[in-house]
Amino acid sequence: MVNRKQIQAIVGGVVAVYLTTWLLAILYFHTIVTTTDGSSNNKTQNQEQTTEQRSLGRESIRKSNEKSAVDNPWYGWQPEMPSSMQCSWRECFKKDHTCKTCRDSPLDMAMADDASIDPGKDWVPDVTMLHRMFLDGHDSNGIPWPPPLDDEMCEAIGEFGGTSDGNKKLLDLVPIKGAPFDKTPGKSAKVLCMIYTMEENHATNIRAMRETWAPGCDGFLAFSTKTDARIPAISIPHNGKEEYNNMWQKIRSMWKFVGEHYQSDFDWFMIGGEDLLVIPQNLKNYLGTYDPNKGYFLGRRFKGGGSGTYFNSGGAGYALSRASLQCIMEHFEEPDCKPDAHTAMEDVMIAQCLQKACNISFSDTRDEQKRERFHPFAPQLHHVWQHPKPPNRDWYEDYNKEWGIGLGKDCCAPDSVSFHYIKKPAMVRHLFHYLHNCNRNT
């Protein structure tokens, strides 16, 4: 027979089990709610942070397991690369070629949903993306990047794929070589390279730049008629039509955008068109001989025919120091900077703005032997150019009459920084590869 003490013990045990179970249930429920709410809050905060970082598009980098990652959905992207060439690279120089491995087909960059590559009107591009990919040495799939080029690109290749190569001839005669890209932060001047272009050039000229010289710049941004975050390229509004005769307004919008978002991030700002070939480490080494905190306007100086106007050739590309960019940002809307002018002469306009509003003129960018560094033509044209016989005249002679033109191999400095009129993507690749990667003992 069960006594009172046994009954009390049994009841106490049941109550204890019940209370323990109840407390555990409350604790479990509280943990689930807290974890869920915490995860939700953290997710919301992370989403907000991600949105903010993507809109800033700057140095939002985190490191994990010694591999750099950036909060940029297109970081590490490149078009699908063929495992091998289906044709000779020479075919790629021919007009209307049909070779599918020339890396210049619009199909390579086609998107089923174009909206996915346009982050919206408030987007500020991640301009350091290409340089960081170069430092990584591969794309997001582990494929080498920038994509390597064949030894065939070291051969003599002419404008249409033949064996007569005037460009190579000059590069060997001087000789001109591209300094290896510097991988040490802060060792040379920090440069943002800016290109003005149109959507139709994204898969051709701009892609060729992206896969060759652009990663050698600390930052790269194409200003185009269509935004494509993969490049990166951005379309920003400007006053007037999108046309050659309104280039000044497009250039104004570019400088204003860069001044607003990147002015403190770089020492120098180099600008040019989609047919410009930059030799980036040569450029950075040369710009590093100047103080970016002082007003400099560096490029290929011209003196306009008959007008006496001094300016730097837009075709050859020109660079502004950080101090110069700051000055034009302060005075860009003043009458001296012609804010409402509609003209193709953007290089003349920026020169007048800098001189009148900032008291900044051009500098002599030649080397000690008076050989130019910034070039308004392709190498072969500089090599063969001659003074016209009287009474004939040449605008190029007129624009350089005050300081003269070096002929033959004396045209160009060994550490040249740019060439103009490099229109074919295959030629961009050929010249870049020959300048940087071919075994040249001359």
C-alpha positions, 0 to 999 in steps of 0.5 A, spaced: 500 500 500 502 506 498 503 511 503 503 519 503 510 520 502 510 515 496 504 519 493 508 526 495 514 523 491 510 521 485 506 527 485 513 532 486 516 528 480 510 529 475 510 536 477 518 537 476 517 533 469 512 537 467 515 544 469 522 542 466 518 540 459 514 547 459 521 551 461 524 547 455 519 548 450 519 556 452 526 556 451 526 552 444 520 557 442 524 563 444 530 560 441 527 559 434 524 566 434 530 570 436 534 566 431 529 567 425 528 574 427 535 575 427 537 572 421 531 576 418 534 582 420 541 580 418 539 579 411 535 585 411 541 589 413 546 585 409 541 587 403 541 594 405 549 594 405 550 590 399 545 595 395 549 601 398 556 597 396 554 596 389 551 603 388 558 606 391 562 601 386 568 602 389 573 598 394 568 594 397 572 588 397 572 583 403 577 577 403 576 570 405 581 564 404 586 569 401 581 570 395 579 577 394 571 578 393 568 584 391 560 585 392 559 586 385 555 581 381 559 582 375 566 581 378 570 576 375 566 576 368 568 575 361 565 572 355 565 565 354 572 563 351 573 558 345 578 553 347 582 554 341 582 558 335 578 556 329 582 560 324 588 564 323 588 570 327 590 573 320 583 572 318 580 576 324 583 582 320 579 582 314 573 586 313 566 582 314 570 575 316 566 569 318 571 566 324 567 565 330 573 565 335 576 572 333 573 575 340 569 580 336 562 578 335 556 581 338 553 574 340 559 573 345 556 579 349 548 578 348 544 577 354 537 574 354 535 580 359 538 586 358 535 589 364 540 585 368 546 589 366 543 595 367 543 597 375 539 603 374 540 611 374 543 611 381 549 606 379 556 608 380 560 603 377 566 599 380 571 602 376 577 598 379 574 591 377 578 590 371 585 591 375 583 587 381 581 581 376 588 582 373 591 581 380 587 575 381 589 572 374 583 569 373 575 570 372 570 567 376 570 560 373 578 560 374 579 561 367 586 565 365 584 573 365 586 577 361 585 571 356 592 569 353 593 570 346 597 566 341 604 566 339 601 568 332 600 575 334 608 576 335 608 575 327 608 581 322 601 582 321 598 588 317 592 592 317 588 586 313 592 580 315 598 580 310 605 580 312 607 587 311 607 590 318 609 597 318 606 598 326 611 592 328 617 596 324 617 602 328 616 598 334 622 595 333 626 601 330 625 605 336 624 600 340 618 601 343 616 596 349 610 596 354 613 596 361 610 590 365 604 591 369 605 593 376 602 589 381 605 593 387 600 598 390 602 605 391 608 604 387 606 608 381 601 613 379 594 611 380 590 612 374 583 612 371 582 611 364 576 613 361 573 612 354 567 615 350 564 610 345 557 607 343 553 601 344 555 598 337 563 598 339 562 594 346 563 587 343 569 589 338 573 595 340 571 596 348 572 588 349 579 588 346 581 594 350 578 590 356 582 584 355 588 587 353 590 594 356 585 596 360 586 592 366 593 595 366 589 602 369 588 602 376 581 604 374 577 603 367 570 606 365 567 606 358 562 612 357 557 609 352 550 610 349 548 604 353 549 601 360 553 595 361 555 593 368 560 587 365 564 592 362 563 596 366 560 602 361 555 607 363 550 611 359 549 618 363 545 624 360 548 630 357 546 636 354 544 636 346 544 630 341 549 624 341 553 626 335 560 627 333 558 635 333 556 635 340 562 631 343 564 637 348 557 636 352 559 628 352 566 630 355 563 635 360 558 630 362 564 625 363 568 629 367 563 632 371 561 624 373 568 622 374 569 629 378 563 627 383 565 620 384 572 618 383 576 625 384 579 623 391 580 615 388 586 617 383 592 621 382 590 622 374 585 621 369 586 619 362 581 620 357 580 618 349 576 614 344 574 607 342 580 607 337 585 609 342 591 604 344 594 606 351 600 603 354 598 603 361 604 602 365 608 606 361 603 612 362 603 610 369 611 611 370 611 617 366 605 621 370 609 619 376 614 624 374 609 629 376 605 631 382 598 630 381 596 635 387 599 641 382 595 643 376 597 639 369 594 637 363 598 632 359 598 630 352 600 631 345 600 639 344 598 642 338 597 649 336 590 650 332 591 652 325 591 660 324 587 661 331 593 660 335 589 656 340 594 651 344 591 644 346 592 637 347 590 632 341 583 629 343 585 623 339 592 621 342 588 622 349 590 626 354 591 626 362 589 631 368 592 631 374 587 630 380 588 638 382 586 640 375 580 636 375 578 639 382 579 646 378 575 644 372 569 642 377 569 648 381 569 652 374 565 648 369 559 652 369 562 659 368 563 662 361 570 661 361 568 654 360 563 654 355 558 650 358 553 651 353 557 650 347 555 645 342 562 643 338 566 637 336 572 640 338 572 638 345 580 638 346 580 645 344 574 647 349 577 643 355 584 646 354 581 653 354 577 652 360 583 650 364 587 656 361 582 661 362 579 658 369 585 655 372 591 658 369 593 651 367 596 650 360 599 644 356 606 641 358 612 639 353 611 631 354 617 629 349 623 625 352 630 628 352 631 627 345 625 631 343 621 624 341 613 624 343 610 620 348 602 621 346 601 619 338 595 622 334 596 616 329 598 609 329 605 607 329 606 606 322 603 613 320 608 616 324 614 612 321 613 614 314 610 621 315 614 626 311 613 634 310 609 636 304 613 639 298 611 646 297 606 649 295 602 643 299 600 644 306 599 639 311 595 640 317 599 636 322 605 640 320 601 646 321 599 644 328 606 642 330 610 648 326 612 651 333 616 645 336 617 641 330 616 633 328 621 628 329 621 624 322 622 616 322 624 613 328 625 619 331 618 620 332 616 616 338 619 615 345 621 608 347 616 609 353 611 612 348 604 612 352 598 612 347 597 611 339 590 613 335 586 610 330 587 603 332 580 601 330 580 593 329 580 589 335 585 584 332 590 590 331 589 592 338 590 585 341 596 584 336 599 591 338 598 590 345 601 583 345 607 585 341 609 591 346 608 586 352 609 579 351 613 577 345 620 575 346 623 581 343 631 582 343 632 588 338 
